[in-house]
Amino acid sequence: MASVSVTHAQARPDTRQLTCAQAQALVKQRGSVVMTTGPTTFEKFVATSNYCSPDVNMVRPKFAPTKDNKKCAVGNQCFRSRNFR
């Protein structure tokens, strides 16, 4: 498993500076993390639905560019099922 360290000076990790495995490990390690994904974009990635708000009941894969993969499944994205009440 890849180990990832992010310094305090770095406001948020940049997926483009990490390998796919490093980005995935960071999400798994932290559970929920906001990462820069482009020059003016950022995204929240979660490991499981446990890191979503209570009214959100599902997750789906969330992709981002990494140093070694233009479409890495970095983690998951929270979403509400249409059938959730």
N, C-alpha and C positions, 0 to 999 in steps of 0.2 A: 504494500500500500504506500502511496506517495505521501510525503509529509510536506505541509505547507506552512510557512510562517509569513505573517503580514506585519510590518512594522506599524507602530502607532502613528507615524508621520503620514502614512498612506491612508487617506480618508476612506477609500473603499477599494477593494481588490479589483483589478481589471482583468477580465477573462482573456483578453488578447495577449496578456503577458504571462499567462499560465498555460500549462499543457492541459489537455482535456482531463486527464487523471488527477492533476492537482486541483482543478476547479471542482471536480466531483468530490474529491476528498474534503475540500473546504466546506462544501455544503453539508456533507455527511457529518463532519466534525462539529460544525456550529448549529446545524439544524435549520437555520434560517439566515440568509445573508443577502445583502444588496451588493451587486457588483456592477461596475462599469462594463458596458458591452460595446461601446463605440465612442466616437469623438464627443457626442452630445447625448448619449443614451445610457440608461442604467436599468437594471431589472432586479426584482426580488426572486430568489430561488429558495425553495424549501425542500427538506429531505422527505417529509411525510405530511399528511394532513393534520397531524398534531400541532404543526406550526402555523396553521391557518386560523383565521378568526372563527369563533363558534358558529356563525351562520353559514360558513363555507364547509361543504361536506366531501369535496373530492379534489384530487390533484391530477394533473396531466403533465407529461414531459415538457420541459422548457429548454430550448436550444439556444446556444450562443456561440460566437466564434471564439476559438482559443488559438494558442500559438501553433498547435499541430492539427487542428480540425476546424474547418469553417462552419460546421454544424454539429457541435458537441452537445449531447444531452447532459447539461451541467447539473440539473436538478429537476424539480417540479414546480408547477405554477398552481396556485389555489384557484378553484372556481366553484360556483354553486350549481348544482344539478337542477335542471328545470323541475324535477319531481320533488325537490326538497321543500318541506313545509315547516 
